[in-house]
Amino acid sequence: MKSIYVSIPSLYDPEYERTIDDVFKKSTGKYMISVGGAITSDVDFYDYIVKRYKDKDAEFIHLDPHTEYGVGNGRYHSMSLYQDQDYVMQIDAHTKLEQGWDDFIVSLYEQAKKETGNPKTVLTSYLGQYEVDGTRNVIANNSRYATFEPNNFFAEGIPKWVVIQITDMDPKYQAERFLPSNTYCGQFAFSEGSLALNYGVEKKSMYFD
């Protein structure tokens, strides 16, 4: 049976439990699912999460919100809990998964790998949005395409990216199942396990992916 490691960092995120529950409850059972997460919060919330998932294949790291901050820092630490699983998926702590997500995403990834001919292919996208109304209903906003804006920067040093609705793109691109991307979207990424072993720069320098 193949395995999937799901990396889910959290920064005081009230959706964290529901996201982890989705990962386990909505999987098909065809894969061994493991969750790892760096939790930037007070110690009480960290202790609660550890106790809540003590009977699951889940491991967590506590980060002090006063000294260990930054989106990329949390993702870096979450990836460090990887333990040689076949696949790696990174998602945000506020992600809604559909029933059978694991079978779907592995199938999609294998299709993408055939198209690219590259064993290190990464699926990545800005996901659609949902409203927290007790049922986590999905609202009208599909996955979006991210791209860099040439010669523009955030904070005078971070390459600026923009997010484009697929429906706003040229129709010839809308018909494609996969589009090449020049930016990695930390909100969602899926690849083979080697992604976790080659994740990026050292944690103290990494505030964004």
Summary of the structure (lengths in Angstrom):
residues: 209
radius of gyration: 17.1
end to end distance: 30.8
largest distance: 51.2
contacts: 598
relative contact order: 0.19
helix: 28%
strand: 27%
